[in-house]
């Protein structure tokens, strides 16, 4: 179990991430709005998970498992639909689907009881976080389209270091929760 100060620090950071994503929800439209809405929910839920222990709030975790399972299913359908329509992989939607499913697993069962699955999820989240830090997704977009990602507001770019840092922090917060609970 984390010391109180560390839990509160994670709560503050993740609540801040939720506020930033919420600002994007208000400022954007279309698919971008929905993508940021999903991340707002994830950041708020992770803050709640750091603030409210599972043993004292089991119904909160049960609701989270249902919410993130359903959200993961909707995101999976969205990801496949986008691929079918555009004939290309939309990496942000694939990542969001995986992130929602990891959140569902974390809510459904204590990370300490997830065993190998928790370790695999933490490894995935660490790689995802590093990919945000090193702008792998912006580079993939640029290579695929031949345009600078900054011209497409749906792509978090290397010029948007704050957003990439926030997304990396969210992935790190999830990975840390999975590892620390063991």
C-alpha positions in Angstrom: 0.0 0.0 0.0 1.2 3.5 -0.9 1.9 6.1 1.8 -0.9 8.6 2.1 1.2 11.5 0.5 2.0 9.3 -2.6 -1.7 8.4 -3.0 -2.7 12.0 -2.7 0.0 13.1 -5.2 -1.4 10.6 -7.8 -4.9 11.8 -7.1 -3.9 15.4 -7.8 -2.0 14.5 -11.0 -4.8 12.3 -12.3 -7.5 14.8 -11.4 -5.4 17.4 -13.3 -5.3 15.1 -16.3 -9.1 14.7 -16.1 -9.5 18.5 -16.1 -7.2 18.9 -19.1 -9.1 16.2 -21.0 -12.4 17.8 -20.1 -11.2 21.1 -21.5 -10.4 19.2 -24.8 -13.9 17.7 -24.7 -15.4 21.2 -24.6 -13.0 22.7 -27.2 -13.2 19.8 -29.8 -15.9 18.1 -31.8 -16.6 14.8 -33.5 -14.3 11.8 -32.7 -11.8 14.0 -30.9 -14.4 15.0 -28.4 -15.3 11.3 -27.7 -11.7 10.3 -27.5 -11.0 12.9 -24.8 -14.3 12.1 -23.0 -13.0 8.5 -22.6 -9.7 9.7 -21.2 -11.6 12.1 -18.9 -13.5 9.1 -17.5 -10.3 7.1 -17.2 -8.3 9.8 -15.4 -11.1 10.5 -13.0 -11.5 6.7 -12.3 -7.8 6.3 -11.7 -7.8 9.2 -9.3 -10.7 7.6 -7.5 -8.9 4.3 -7.4 -5.9 5.9 -5.8 -8.1 7.8 -3.3 -10.6 5.1 -2.4 -9.3 1.6 -1.4 -11.1 -1.4 -2.9 -11.8 -3.0 0.4 -13.7 0.1 1.7 -15.5 0.8 -1.6 -16.3 -2.5 -3.4 -19.4 -1.2 -5.2 -17.3 1.6 -6.8 -15.0 -1.0 -8.3 -17.8 -3.2 -9.4 -19.4 -0.2 -11.2 -16.0 0.6 -12.7 -15.7 -3.0 -14.0 -19.1 -2.7 -15.7 -18.4 0.8 -17.1 -15.0 0.0 -18.5 -16.1 -3.4 -19.9 -19.0 -1.8 -21.7 -16.8 1.1 -22.8 -14.1 -1.3 -24.0 -16.7 -3.1 -26.1 -18.0 0.2 -27.6 -14.4 1.2 -28.4 -13.6 -2.1 -30.0 -16.6 -1.7 -32.3 -15.6 1.9 -33.0 -12.0 0.8 -33.8 -13.1 -1.9 -36.2 -15.7 0.4 -37.8 -13.1 3.1 -38.4 -10.7 0.5 -39.8 -13.4 -0.9 -42.1 -14.4 2.6 -43.3 -10.9 4.0 -43.7 -8.9 0.9 -44.4 -6.2 1.9 -41.9 -5.6 1.4 -38.2 -6.4 4.4 -36.0 -3.8 3.8 -33.3 -5.4 6.2 -30.8 -8.7 4.1 -30.9 -6.8 0.8 -30.6 -4.9 2.2 -27.5 -8.1 3.5 -26.0 -9.7 0.2 -26.4 -6.8 -1.6 -24.7 -6.7 1.0 -21.9 -10.4 0.6 -21.2 -10.0 -3.1 -21.0 -7.0 -2.8 -18.6 -9.2 -0.5 -16.5 -12.0 -3.1 -16.6 -9.6 -5.8 -15.4 -8.2 -3.5 -12.6 -11.7 -2.7 -11.4 -12.9 -6.3 -11.6 -10.1 -7.8 -9.7 -7.3 -6.7 -7.3 -4.1 -6.3 -9.3 -2.4 -8.6 -6.8 -4.8 -11.4 -7.8 -4.4 -10.8 -11.6 -0.9 -12.3 -11.5 0.7 -12.6 -14.9 -2.1 -10.5 -16.6 -1.2 -7.6 -14.3 2.5 -7.9 -15.3 1.6 -8.0 -19.0 -0.7 -5.0 -18.6 1.9 -3.0 -16.8 4.5 -3.8 -19.5 2.0 -2.7 -22.2 1.3 0.5 -20.3 5.0 1.2 -19.9 5.6 0.8 -23.6 2.5 3.0 -24.4 3.8 5.7 -22.0 7.2 5.7 -23.6 5.6 5.8 -27.0 3.8 9.0 -26.0 7.0 10.5 -24.5 9.0 9.8 -27.7 6.1 10.9 -30.0 5.9 7.5 -31.8 2.3 8.1 -32.7 3.0 11.5 -34.3 5.9 10.0 -36.3 3.7 7.1 -37.5 1.0 9.6 -38.6 3.6 11.7 -40.4 5.1 8.7 -42.2 1.7 7.4 -43.2 0.3 10.7 -44.6 3.5 12.7 -45.5 2.0 15.6 -43.6 3.0 17.2 -40.3 0.7 15.9 -37.6 0.2 19.4 -36.3 -2.1 20.1 -39.3 -4.5 17.4 -38.0 -6.1 18.4 -34.7 -7.0 14.8 -34.1 -3.4 13.8 -33.6 -1.4 14.7 -30.5 1.8 16.0 -31.9 5.4 16.6 -30.8 4.5 20.2 -30.5 1.9 19.3 -27.9 4.4 18.1 -25.3 2.0 18.8 -22.4 -0.7 16.5 -23.8 1.9 13.7 -24.6 3.3 14.1 -21.0 -0.2 13.8 -19.6 -1.0 10.7 -21.6 2.3 9.1 -20.6 1.6 10.0 -17.0 -1.8 8.3 -17.2 -0.3 5.2 -18.6 2.4 5.3 -15.9 -0.2 5.8 -13.2 -2.0 2.7 -14.4 1.2 0.6 -14.7 2.3 1.8 -11.2 -1.0 0.8 -9.7 -0.7 -2.7 -11.2 2.8 -3.1 -10.0 2.5 -1.5 -6.5 -0.5 -3.6 -5.6 1.5 -6.8 -5.9 
